[in-house]
Amino acid sequence: MPSASASASASHAHDKPHGKRHTRRPGRARSADPARRKRWSGEVTQKSDALDIEPDIFKSDDPAAIAASLKRSAEHSRRRKASPFQSAMSMLNFYVNRAGRNLPKTRRTTLERAKRKLREAFGRKP
């Protein structure tokens, strides 16, 4: 027969939540209207603080044009913190990652080719 202390400790096993899933942290309240929420990531590809990128450059079908534009922007920028290559590649990666699964395969292919062209333009190994 189990002791009284064993049954008491078993009943208290679920009283304390533990682990990361159960910790609640105060956060920002979500807007009632999701369409009105401002997305900082969308603004970055249009108005980057580090690079003055050409409008709609990521919509181009020419990987060489995308790479050339990003290289030009990175080299002329005085606000970037990293090397021109790192800044340009970061912006391209940011755009690809932000689009995620919504990016059509043809666009992803074009942007991956733009990465190769960007490496070539900066004299890096592919």
Secondary structure by P-SEA (a helix, b strand, c coil): cccaaaaaaaaaccccccccccbbbbcccccccccccccaaaaaacccccccccccccccccaaaaaaaaaaaaaacccccccaaaaaaaaaaaaaaaacccccaaaaaaaaaaaaaaaaaacccc
